[in-house]
Amino acid sequence: PEYRFWMPNAFTPDDNGINDTFKPSVMGVANYEFAIYDRWGKRIFYTNDPKQGWDGNFKGEFCKQDIYAWRISFKNVVTNQPMIQSGHVTLLRNL
């Protein structure tokens, strides 16, 4: 088994087919949970599917251009250890 984790720091959800969703690139993880929070700590996105990313919307509405916090927890299948990663992402709107 192999473990990999990489997270971008910005995305542009403008439906041009390039960087339209924000998600990590992961390999070798289990028990995956990924959440996005606004600047006030409100959770605006959640998934436990490593293939699903955030499209920059909340409840069908565009989120404003801003910086958002993210948190991911999972088990590394190589070391069998639980891991938590967190950081921020810049949502850029080209409107």
C-alpha positions in Angstrom: 0.0 0.0 0.0 1.0 3.6 -0.6 0.0 6.8 1.1 -0.1 10.3 -0.5 -1.7 13.6 0.5 -1.7 16.9 -1.4 -4.0 19.9 -1.0 -4.2 23.0 -3.3 -4.5 26.5 -1.7 -6.8 28.2 -4.2 -9.5 27.3 -6.7 -11.8 29.1 -9.2 -15.3 27.7 -9.4 -16.3 29.4 -12.7 -17.5 26.4 -14.7 -14.6 26.6 -17.2 -13.5 23.0 -16.5 -10.2 24.1 -14.7 -10.0 24.2 -10.9 -13.8 24.2 -10.5 -13.8 22.1 -7.4 -11.6 22.1 -4.3 -10.5 18.7 -3.0 -7.3 17.0 -1.9 -5.4 14.4 -3.9 -5.3 11.4 -1.6 -4.2 7.8 -1.9 -4.1 5.1 0.8 -6.6 6.6 3.2 -9.6 5.1 5.1 -12.3 6.7 7.4 -12.1 9.9 5.4 -13.9 13.1 6.4 -13.5 16.5 4.7 -15.1 19.7 5.8 -15.0 23.4 4.8 -15.8 26.2 7.2 -16.5 29.9 6.6 -14.6 32.6 8.6 -17.2 32.4 11.4 -16.7 28.6 11.8 -19.9 27.6 10.2 -19.6 24.3 8.3 -20.6 24.9 4.7 -19.4 21.6 3.1 -18.9 18.0 4.3 -18.2 14.7 2.6 -16.8 11.3 3.5 -16.2 10.5 -0.2 -12.5 11.2 -1.3 -13.7 11.7 -4.9 -16.1 14.5 -4.0 -14.9 18.1 -3.9 -16.4 21.5 -2.9 -17.9 23.5 -5.8 -17.8 26.9 -4.0 -21.5 26.8 -3.2 -23.5 26.6 0.0 -27.2 25.6 -0.2 -27.3 26.3 -3.9 -25.9 29.8 -3.6 -22.4 31.1 -4.7 -20.1 31.6 -1.8 -18.3 34.9 -1.9 -14.7 35.3 -2.9 -12.9 34.8 0.4 -10.6 32.5 2.4 -12.2 29.4 3.9 -10.8 26.9 6.4 -10.7 23.2 5.7 -10.2 20.1 7.9 -9.6 16.5 6.9 -9.3 13.5 9.1 -8.5 10.0 7.9 -6.5 6.8 8.7 -3.2 6.4 6.9 -3.4 2.8 5.6 0.4 2.4 5.5 1.1 3.3 9.1 -2.5 2.5 10.3 -2.4 5.8 12.2 -5.2 8.4 12.4 -4.3 11.8 10.9 -5.8 15.2 10.9 -4.8 17.9 8.4 -6.1 21.5 8.3 -5.5 24.7 6.5 -7.1 27.3 4.3 -8.1 27.8 0.7 -8.8 31.0 -1.3 -11.9 30.9 -3.4 -11.5 33.2 -6.4 -14.5 34.4 -8.4 -14.0 35.5 -12.1 -17.3 37.1 -12.4 
